[in-house]
Amino acid sequence: MPTPRIAYFFAGVALFCFPSCHYAGEGTMAAADRTTVADTTNHASCASNLPTRFATAQDSAVLPSKEVSHEGMVWIEGGTFGMGATDLEGRPDEYPQHQVKVSGFWMDATEVTNAQFAAFVEATGYVTTAERAPDWEELKLQLPPATPKPHDSVLVAASLVFSAPVQQVSLHNPSQWWRWQKGANWRQPQGPGSSIKGKDNYPVVQVSWDDAVAYARWAGKRLPTEAEWEYAARGAVADNVYPWGNEDVEQGKPKANTWQGTFPAKNSGWDQYTGLAPVKSFAPNKHGLYDMAGNVWEWCADWYDANYYETVEAGVSENPKGPARSYDPREPDSPKRVVRGGSFMCHSSYCKGYRVTSRMSSTSDTSLENTGFRCVVSR
């Protein structure tokens, strides 16, 4: 994160509050050196003063569509697995590994596409977070006390887009490759002049958690729990590091849409893509799920708590729903949801979010050029 932290929230998005990747080495550690991320017993719940916008998707007038269809979904047989990392590459919030049992569920084989999201908007008239002007009285509730109000000229509908710097920059400052863009939304992912025309089969992006929940509700589905997501990503192989197995992402043939070259200045495009890729561009995992690594980050249902794994009781947790509240010690005033899977921007020098155990987080009203979602249904 940049220092000093830029704390203004515009159009429901923290200017530099996006899925938090760590620079090289920050999250890598030996098991003996792991410590609790922060003491959750002493912090006040950052979910205790939630702005009302965090409930809008669940409480909205968006009604379920007709009977849910399993078309385009795959059945994931339930089972028990070790959730969390056992290797030395995990960040502190990936430990300790613990036993989890999940019931069987259906999961979208691909990330929700532009065409699918357009059908939802056409049917409901839904307006996404990035398309709505923000309400300062609401936004300031998730900011540190006494945060000054920005000028009205910046409180407009907008979102964050990736902008590669002209030369290599420090990986400590993500503001050097993210640009605040007025008019950026799911229809115009990079702002005015951009378009999704001809990209029906690309994953929808610039959608917040609220938007994803609204779509899922309309489709008669829901977002996956974090446990369901990791179980599905592992592809029925308990010790997989990646959805395809254990071979490094840049070894052998391309296996996912990630960053090759020097992040964030140069992407060589070795995997044939330097930005988003159409869904099904790479082989699926053993469950038949596509892009469980790379392409776009995927929203999960759970709150994010950096210490959650430390609090899980011994034994087997059955169908866990995640923590009761959110806590990120880096931004304790910002309630966050879990995002999983990495994106086209992930590179080993900065972010290995394409590991099956990698956990990231973002505020529920954040929308980004590299974040989308997929849905599940229990039966």
C-alpha positions in Angstrom: 0.0 0.0 0.0 1.2 3.6 -0.7 2.5 5.6 2.2 0.9 7.9 3.3 -2.2 5.9 2.6 -4.7 7.7 0.3 -7.9 7.1 2.1 -10.6 8.8 0.0 -13.2 6.4 -1.4 -14.7 7.5 -4.8 -17.6 5.7 -6.4 -17.5 3.1 -3.6 -13.9 2.2 -4.3 -10.9 2.9 -2.2 -8.4 4.7 -4.5 -5.8 2.1 -3.7 -7.9 -0.6 -2.0 -7.8 -3.6 -4.3 -7.0 -7.3 -3.9 -3.9 -6.9 -1.7 -0.9 -8.6 -3.3 2.4 -8.7 -1.5 5.7 -7.8 -3.1 8.3 -10.5 -3.5 9.3 -12.2 -0.3 6.8 -10.4 2.0 4.6 -13.4 2.4 7.1 -16.2 2.1 8.2 -17.7 5.4 9.3 -20.9 7.1 6.7 -22.6 9.4 8.8 -21.9 12.5 8.7 -18.1 11.8 4.9 -17.8 11.4 3.2 -15.6 13.9 -0.4 -14.6 14.3 -1.1 -11.7 11.9 -2.8 -9.6 14.6 -4.6 -10.1 17.9 -8.3 -10.3 17.0 -9.4 -10.4 20.6 -8.6 -6.8 21.1 -9.8 -5.2 17.9 -13.2 -3.7 17.5 -15.2 -5.3 14.7 -14.8 -3.3 11.6 -18.1 -4.8 10.5 -19.9 -3.2 13.5 -20.5 0.1 11.8 -21.2 -1.1 8.3 -22.5 1.5 5.8 -25.9 0.5 4.5 -24.5 0.0 1.0 -22.9 -3.2 2.1 -26.4 -4.8 2.4 -27.9 -3.4 -0.8 -27.2 -6.4 -2.9 -28.7 -8.9 -0.5 -31.7 -6.6 0.4 -32.3 -5.3 -3.1 -35.4 -5.8 -5.2 -33.5 -8.0 -7.6 -35.7 -11.1 -7.7 -34.5 -14.6 -8.6 -34.9 -15.7 -12.2 -37.0 -18.7 -13.1 -36.0 -22.1 -11.9 -32.2 -22.4 -11.5 -30.5 -24.0 -14.4 -27.4 -26.2 -14.1 -26.4 -25.4 -17.7 -22.8 -24.4 -17.8 -22.1 -25.8 -14.3 -20.3 -28.9 -13.1 -21.1 -31.0 -10.1 -18.4 -31.1 -7.4 -18.7 -34.2 -5.2 -18.3 -33.3 -1.6 -15.5 -34.4 0.6 -12.9 -33.6 3.3 -9.6 -31.8 2.6 -6.8 -29.9 4.2 -7.6 -26.2 3.7 -4.7 -23.8 3.8 -1.0 -24.0 2.9 1.7 -26.5 4.0 4.5 -25.2 1.8 6.9 -22.4 2.5 5.3 -19.9 0.0 2.2 -19.0 1.9 1.4 -15.7 3.5 0.6 -15.7 7.3 -3.2 -15.8 6.7 -2.9 -19.2 4.9 -1.8 -21.1 8.0 -2.4 -23.4 9.8 -3.9 -25.9 7.4 -7.0 -27.4 8.9 -9.5 -30.1 8.0 -12.7 -29.0 6.3 -15.7 -31.1 5.0 -17.9 -29.6 2.3 -21.1 -31.0 0.9 -21.5 -31.5 -2.9 -22.4 -28.4 -5.0 -22.7 -27.2 -8.5 -20.2 -24.6 -9.7 -20.1 -22.5 -12.8 -17.5 -24.0 -15.1 -16.3 -20.5 -16.0 -16.3 -17.1 -14.6 -19.5 -15.2 -15.3 -19.2 -13.6 -18.7 -20.1 -10.3 -20.2 -23.0 -11.9 -22.1 -24.4 -13.5 -18.9 -24.1 -10.3 -16.9 -25.7 -8.3 -19.7 -28.7 -10.6 -19.7 -29.1 -9.9 -15.9 -28.9 -6.1 -16.4 -31.3 -6.3 -19.3 -33.8 -8.3 -17.2 -33.6 -6.2 -14.0 -32.3 -2.8 -14.9 -29.6 -3.2 -12.3 -27.0 -0.5 -12.0 -23.6 -1.5 -10.7 -21.6 0.1 -8.0 -19.1 1.7 -10.4 -22.0 3.3 -12.3 -23.4 5.1 -9.3 -22.1 8.3 -7.8 -21.0 7.8 -4.2 -22.6 9.2 -1.0 -19.9 10.7 1.2 -22.0 10.2 4.3 -22.0 6.5 3.6 -18.4 6.3 2.4 -16.9 8.0 5.5 -18.2 5.3 7.8 -15.5 2.9 6.7 -12.7 5.5 6.9 -10.6 6.5 9.8 -12.2 9.2 11.9 -11.6 12.8 10.7 -10.8 11.8 7.2 -11.5 15.0 5.2 -14.2 15.1 2.6 -12.8 15.2 -1.0 -13.9 17.8 -3.5 -17.3 17.0 -5.1 -15.6 16.9 -8.5 -14.1 13.5 -7.6 -17.2 12.0 -6.0 -18.4 10.7 -9.4 -19.0 7.3 -10.9 -15.6 5.8 -11.6 -13.4 2.8 -11.0 -9.8 1.6 -11.1 -8.0 0.5 -14.3 -4.6 -1.0 -14.8 -2.0 1.3 -16.5 1.4 -0.1 -17.1 4.2 2.3 -16.2 6.7 3.2 -18.9 9.6 1.9 -16.9 10.1 -0.5 -14.0 8.9 0.9 -10.6 9.0 -0.2 -7.0 6.6 -3.0 -6.2 5.8 -1.3 -2.9 3.6 1.3 -4.5 0.6 -0.1 -6.4 -0.6 3.5 -7.2 2.0 3.5 -9.9 0.1 1.0 -12.0 -3.5 1.7 -11.1 -5.3 4.7 -12.5 -8.5 6.2 -11.2 -10.8 6.4 -14.3 -14.1 8.3 -14.4 -16.6 6.3 -16.4 -14.9 3.0 -16.0 -17.5 0.2 -15.5 -18.4 -3.2 -16.7 -19.5 -1.9 -20.1 -16.4 0.2 -20.4 -13.8 -1.7 -18.4 -11.0 0.9 -19.1 -13.2 3.9 -19.2 -14.8 6.0 -22.0 -13.7 4.8 -25.4 -13.3 1.2 -24.3 -15.9 -1.4 -24.9 -16.9 -5.1 -24.5 -18.3 -5.3 -28.0 -17.2 -8.7 -29.5 -16.2 -9.9 -26.0 -19.3 -11.7 -24.9 -17.3 -14.7 -23.8 -14.8 -12.7 -21.7 -15.3 -12.6 -17.9 -17.3 -9.6 -16.7 -15.1 -7.2 -14.6 -15.5 -3.9 -12.8 -18.1 -5.6 -10.6 -18.2 -5.3 -6.9 -19.1 -8.0 -4.4 -22.5 -6.3 -4.1 -23.0 -6.6 -7.9 -21.9 -10.3 -7.8 -24.4 -11.1 -5.1 -27.2 -9.4 -6.9 -26.4 -11.4 -10.1 -26.2 -14.6 -8.2 -29.5 -14.0 -6.5 -31.2 -13.3 -9.8 -29.8 -16.5 -11.3 -31.0 -18.5 -8.3 -27.4 -19.1 -7.2 -25.0 -17.8 -4.7 -21.3 -17.0 -4.3 -19.1 -19.9 -3.2 -17.8 -20.0 0.3 -14.0 -19.7 0.6 -13.9 -23.4 1.6 -15.9 -24.4 -1.4 -13.8 -22.3 -3.7 -10.5 -23.8 -2.5 -11.9 -27.4 -2.5 -13.0 -26.9 -6.1 -9.8 -25.3 -7.2 -7.7 -28.2 -6.0 -9.3 -30.4 -8.6 -9.7 -33.5 -6.5 -6.0 -33.6 -5.8 -5.2 -33.0 -2.1 -1.6 -31.7 -2.4 -2.0 -29.5 -5.5 -0.2 -26.2 -5.3 -2.0 -25.0 -8.4 -5.3 -26.1 -10.0 -3.4 -28.0 -12.7 -1.0 -29.7 -10.3 2.5 -28.7 -9.1 4.3 -27.6 -12.2 5.3 -23.9 -12.1 3.0 -21.7 -14.1 5.8 -20.8 -16.6 7.1 -24.3 -17.0 5.9 -26.4 -19.9 2.9 -25.1 -21.9 0.8 -22.1 -20.8 -1.7 -23.2 -18.1 -3.3 -20.0 -17.0 -3.6 -16.3 -17.9 -0.9 -14.7 -15.7 1.8 -12.1 -16.1 5.1 -13.0 -17.8 8.1 -10.7 -18.1 8.7 -7.9 -15.6 5.7 -6.8 -13.5 4.2 -4.2 -13.9 6.1 -2.6 -16.8 6.4 -5.4 -19.4 4.2 -8.4 -20.1 5.8 -10.7 -22.7 2.5 -12.3 -23.5 4.1 -15.8 -23.5 0.7 -17.3 -22.7 -0.8 -15.4 -25.7 -2.5 -12.7 -23.5 -1.4 -9.5 -22.0 -4.8 -8.6 -20.6 -8.0 -10.5 -20.1 -8.6 -13.8 -21.9 -11.8 -15.3 -23.1 -13.1 -18.0 -20.7 -12.0 -21.5 -21.6 -8.7 -20.3 -23.1 -6.8 -22.8 -21.0 -7.3 -26.4 -20.0 -9.7 -27.0 -17.1 -8.7 -28.7 -13.8 -9.8 -32.2 -13.0 -13.3 -31.0 -12.0 -13.8 -29.4 -15.4 -13.5 -25.9 -14.0 -11.8 -23.3 -16.1 -9.6 -20.3 -15.0 -9.5 -21.2 -11.3 -6.1 -19.6 -11.5 -5.4 -16.3 -13.3 -7.5 -14.2 -15.6 -9.6 -12.5 -12.9 -9.9 -12.6 -9.2 -13.1 -14.2 -8.0 -15.4 -13.0 -5.2 -16.3 -15.4 -2.4 -19.1 -15.1 0.1 -17.0 -14.9 3.2 -15.8 -12.0 5.2 -12.0 -11.7 5.3 -10.2 -12.0 8.6 -6.4 -12.2 8.5 -6.4 -14.4 11.6 -9.3 -16.7 10.8 -7.4 -19.9 10.3 -5.8 -19.4 13.7 -9.2 -19.5 15.3 -10.6 -22.6 13.7 -11.2 -25.3 16.3 -9.5 -28.7 16.1 -11.2 -31.4 14.3 -13.2 -31.2 11.0 -15.1 -28.0 10.2 -18.2 -28.9 8.2 -19.4 -26.4 5.5 -17.7 -23.4 7.2 -19.1 -20.0 6.3 -16.0 -18.0 7.3 -15.6 -15.5 10.2 -18.4 -13.5 11.6 -16.7 -10.3 10.9 -13.9 -8.8 8.8 -10.5 -7.7 9.9 -7.5 -6.7 7.9 -4.7 -5.3 10.1 -3.4 -3.2 7.2 -6.8 -1.4 6.8 -8.7 -2.1 10.1 -11.5 0.4 9.2 -12.4 -1.3 5.9 -14.7 -4.4 6.0 -13.5 -6.8 3.3 -14.6 -9.9 1.5 -12.4 -12.7 0.3 -11.2 -12.9 -3.3 -9.5 -15.9 -4.7 -7.6 -17.2 -7.7 -5.3 -14.5 -8.9 -5.6 -12.6 -12.2 -3.7 -11.7 -15.4 -1.7 -9.3 -13.3 -0.2 -12.0 -11.1 3.6 -12.6 -11.4 5.9 -14.5 -9.0 7.9 -11.4 -8.3 4.9 -9.7 -6.8 1.8 -11.9 -6.4 1.3 -15.6 -6.6 -2.4 -15.4 -6.2 -2.8 -18.3 -8.6 -1.8 -20.7 -5.8 -4.9 -22.6 -4.6 -4.4 -21.5 -1.0 -3.7 -17.9 -1.7 -6.1 -15.6 0.1 -6.7 -12.0 -0.8 -9.3 -9.4 0.2 -11.1 -6.3 -1.1 -13.9 -4.1 0.2 -17.4 -5.2 -0.9 -17.9 -2.1 -2.9 -14.6 -2.3 -4.8 -14.7 -2.9 -8.6 -11.6 -3.5 -10.6 -10.4 -4.3 -14.1 -9.1 -7.7 -12.9 -11.9 -8.9 -10.6 -15.0 -11.0 -11.5 -16.8 -14.0 -10.0 -18.5 -17.3 -10.6 -21.5 -18.8 -8.8 -22.5 -22.1 -7.1 -25.7 -23.7 -6.1 -26.2 -26.4 -3.5 -28.5 -28.7 -5.5 
